Amino acid sequence: MTVAPAPMRWLASQGHTVGLATTTVHDDGAAPDRVTHIPLEGDSTLATVRALRAAVKGRFDVILSLQSLPNLVSLAAARGLRRVAVVISERNITSRENEPLRLPERVRRAVALRWYRRAHLAIAVSHAVGAELVSAYRVPA
């Protein structure tokens, strides 16, 4: 089941070309009606970035990503592409005090601290998440 089917259906009903990119190749039924399913094949994050960039280039003008890693993949894929805006959506508070992080989580957070501010728009699901995006990640309020 797709995370955001209602907005995708609405955008498609307004005449927009809408694609749903997923990293799960065998995700039949993931896309609502009138939404193109774009499976991104890749065995690494870099391969996923390249696949998303190829899928977006010349076809779409906005990437809406949901959650931390897809946000970073989207920002990396759109880097240098003209006329492609990235809208990130964060759902969790990521900087919990005194919580030990494994190396991949520390790297992801360090990249997010530098790249989140490059997003054209940031959506937060709560005031707490929004406050963190503004204070820790320097996303414009």
Salt bridges, closest charged atoms under 4 A:
GLU99 OE1 - ARG96 NE 3.56
GLU105 OE2 - ARG102 NH2 3.56
